[in-house]
Amino acid sequence: MTAILTIESLKYNRNQRHILHDVQLTLAGGKVVGLLGANGAGKTTLMRLITGSAKGSGAITVSGSSTPVGRKQHVSFTDHLKGFAPNQKISRIEQFYDAVYPDFDSQRYQELAQFLDLDGQQKLAALSKGTREKLIIALTLSRQVDLYLLDEPFSGIDSMSRKKIINSIIRWLPDTATLLVSDHYVSEIAPILDEIVVVKDQTIVVHEETETIRDQKHMDIETYYEQLYEGGTDND
Ligand SMILES: Nc1ncnc2c1ncn2[C@@H]1O[C@H](COP(=O)(O)OP(=O)(O)OP(=O)(O)O)[C@@H](O)[C@H]1O
């Protein structure tokens, strides 16, 4: 197994409070992995730690690179479009991505923008929550990297579009790349997930293949997740 992501003994404190501790995780390439956890569990923080925009202690390696600068070359993550002015047009943001990331694939962006109904002339401030999320999905998946991070990408998108995007997302990923996606709509994303990672009590408590949950534990992913979160799952 070639590991795309390896996290060892990761710890992150904020204002003298443990946000994450003793986090261990290894993800192989070519997987779609659901990052699940309650509000405030630490999913966004974990993504920021992986990209290096938050700094904890421990070791994080992505495709052999362990420094934040090195990791950023292998990870695509659009952190809520922070840093872009509200009057910035979508087309300008795309140009910025194209200029900054050598691995940005404009052709793929155009296809995604068409699929997601994005209008390049629209300004950031005028975008609905759902359209903003679609833009984040398009920008994130247009880079050619090994690891894609999407943080609750579907929460503002209407249910019809959401189903369409979830069902199609795999086709925008390189075969050997891994997608780590956090979401609260567990049952909706479950069909595309190869594995789940659950964050609870400031650490990763479960990393399991969805096939194992369905075939050996005879549970659907949502039930397994809910029981685990309530502390009721026999986890052997
Ligand atoms: N900038 C910050 N300053 C202080 N505490 C923070 C900061 N960012 C996050 N936290 C705390 O870290 C914890 C984890 O937050 P995080 O946003 O990573 O959770 P999450 O699992 O992504 O939640 P959600 O599902 O609600 O998005 C929370 O307790 C939050 O209050």
The ligand as an SDF file (V2000), in Angstrom:
LIG
                    3D

 31 33  0  0  0  0  0  0  0  0999 V2000
   -9.4630   30.0380   15.7230 N   0  0  0  0  0  0  0  0  0  0  0  0
   -9.8760   29.3320   16.7510 C   0  0  0  0  0  0  0  0  0  0  0  0
   -9.7510   29.8030   18.0160 N   0  0  0  0  0  0  0  0  0  0  0  0
  -10.1520   29.0710   19.0770 C   0  0  0  0  0  0  0  0  0  0  0  0
  -10.7320   27.8740   18.9720 N   0  0  0  0  0  0  0  0  0  0  0  0
  -10.8850   27.3640   17.7530 C   0  0  0  0  0  0  0  0  0  0  0  0
  -10.4710   28.0470   16.5800 C   0  0  0  0  0  0  0  0  0  0  0  0
  -10.7570   27.2700   15.5000 N   0  0  0  0  0  0  0  0  0  0  0  0
  -11.3450   26.1750   15.9840 C   0  0  0  0  0  0  0  0  0  0  0  0
  -11.4170   26.2120   17.3300 N   0  0  0  0  0  0  0  0  0  0  0  0
  -12.0000   25.1980   18.2060 C   0  0  0  0  0  0  0  0  0  0  0  0
  -11.5010   23.9530   17.7810 O   0  0  0  0  0  0  0  0  0  0  0  0
  -12.5020   22.9470   17.8760 C   0  0  0  0  0  0  0  0  0  0  0  0
  -12.6100   22.2430   16.5560 C   0  0  0  0  0  0  0  0  0  0  0  0
  -13.1550   23.1440   15.5970 O   0  0  0  0  0  0  0  0  0  0  0  0
  -13.3460   22.7120   14.0860 P   0  0  0  0  0  0  0  0  0  0  0  0
  -13.8460   23.9160   13.3630 O   0  0  0  0  0  0  0  0  0  0  0  0
  -12.1010   22.0770   13.6070 O   0  0  0  0  0  0  0  0  0  0  0  0
  -14.4860   21.5990   14.1970 O   0  0  0  0  0  0  0  0  0  0  0  0
  -15.3310   20.9040   13.0490 P   0  0  0  0  0  0  0  0  0  0  0  0
  -15.3280   19.4380   13.3670 O   0  0  0  0  0  0  0  0  0  0  0  0
  -14.8260   21.2980   11.7090 O   0  0  0  0  0  0  0  0  0  0  0  0
  -16.7760   21.4950   13.3130 O   0  0  0  0  0  0  0  0  0  0  0  0
  -18.0190   21.7640   12.3090 P   0  0  0  0  0  0  0  0  0  0  0  0
  -18.5830   20.4300   11.9600 O   0  0  0  0  0  0  0  0  0  0  0  0
  -18.9590   22.5610   13.1590 O   0  0  0  0  0  0  0  0  0  0  0  0
  -17.4920   22.5330   11.1350 O   0  0  0  0  0  0  0  0  0  0  0  0
  -13.7700   23.6470   18.3340 C   0  0  0  0  0  0  0  0  0  0  0  0
  -13.9180   23.4270   19.7140 O   0  0  0  0  0  0  0  0  0  0  0  0
  -13.5160   25.0990   18.0450 C   0  0  0  0  0  0  0  0  0  0  0  0
  -14.1810   25.9010   18.9840 O   0  0  0  0  0  0  0  0  0  0  0  0
  1  2  1  0
  2  3  1  0
  2  7  2  0
  3  4  2  0
  4  5  1  0
  5  6  2  0
  6  7  1  0
  6 10  1  0
  7  8  1  0
  8  9  2  0
  9 10  1  0
 10 11  1  0
 11 12  1  0
 11 30  1  0
 12 13  1  0
 13 14  1  0
 13 28  1  0
 14 15  1  0
 15 16  1  0
 16 17  2  0
 16 18  1  0
 16 19  1  0
 19 20  1  0
 20 21  2  0
 20 22  1  0
 20 23  1  0
 23 24  1  0
 24 25  2  0
 24 26  1  0
 24 27  1  0
 28 29  1  0
 28 30  1  0
 30 31  1  0
M  END
$$$$
